[in-house]
Amino acid sequence: MPLLTPIVHLDADAFFVSCEQARDPSLRGKKCAVGGTTRGIISSASYEARAAGVYTPMPTTKALQLCPDLIMIPHTAGLYSQVSHRMFDLCETVTPQVERRSIDEGYLDVGPCGFCSQAELECRIRALDAAITAELGISVSWGLATNKLVSAVASKLRKPRAFVVVPPGGEAEFLEPLKLGKLPGIGTKTEASLAAGGLETVRDLLAAPAPVLRRFFGDDYRAMLALARGEDDSPVETVEWEAKSYSQQETFAHDVADFGEIERVAKGMIDELVPKLREDGKCARTITVKIRYPGMEDVSAGHSLPVASDLETDFYPQVAPLLRSAWKQRRPLRLVSVRLSQVEAPVRQLELFGAVENEKRHKLAAAVDALKRVKGDSAVTRGHQLRGGK
């Protein structure tokens, strides 16, 4: 019996929050969210918080107004990428054809795996789900279908812990009752515009005459019709998803005008971003510092190193000059961010004495990374992390 639903979409449930709950089980079942503690945005919200009206990317201040008992959790550096990598590693125990679409969702093509029946496949995916939950403590939703489009819609339909199977030939029947906003590419504004024109469900769109569809979608309306019928022949891409840049930002609880404090915060971001580079086996050449004034005006400045690096000490000296370049008005700031880009594979240092010194610095960095993995981030404190430190 041929395999009938060879494409599997997995979508981790409230991923950042789920990772934090696995780290601190006392947060389970509570209204909690990951994000800026006061003036940032919500990056991820528990389903209990969502029931109270909290969603992403809602400003934290609004979320706390809607849900005063909301537990705010700051981002834990390195945690989410570590859990993500392991989640997809477990998926590759089922099939080598895994597309890591983003940090929390992806596709599996199980067609080449030789499952004898649909029941055997579903049993194997449920076992994978159980393994992810047991090892990582997070929950995942699954969609099984004949193509990527339908499997992705299926996995998101009944979250959390969804397990939806769309049988072959049943793609249109599955999609027709759904609101148009469930289809990829149709956002909130487009959905509202379509509803105002009498098109609310996929069935309505399929029944609409061509002139009506052309008014909404232009000459591409036929592609939208194919999507509404559940037609998709795009393959599962096995090239691993990689970050093209590494960035972090902090929105201050109160506007800050102290240059030393801003510099300390920016260097602290380097302390979190550069270990991620090393973890991913990458180097970065360019550092960009961005500042934001209370009126939401952004100014940025960047600098490229002669050679890409994965060492904090190569980026620290750039922070102060870049801050001075971007922050010329010296008005109080609402936000500062750091981005490392032009990411590439490591390049060997060719000059003899430079190579020896570089090797020493990498050994020290590796020792610090290992200590943090065992003892936690607080095990190592750099001088600039102290108040008043540089």
Summary of the structure (lengths in Angstrom):
residues: 390
radius of gyration: 24.1
end to end distance: 67.3
largest distance: 73.5
contacts: 1212
relative contact order: 0.10
helix: 45%
strand: 21%
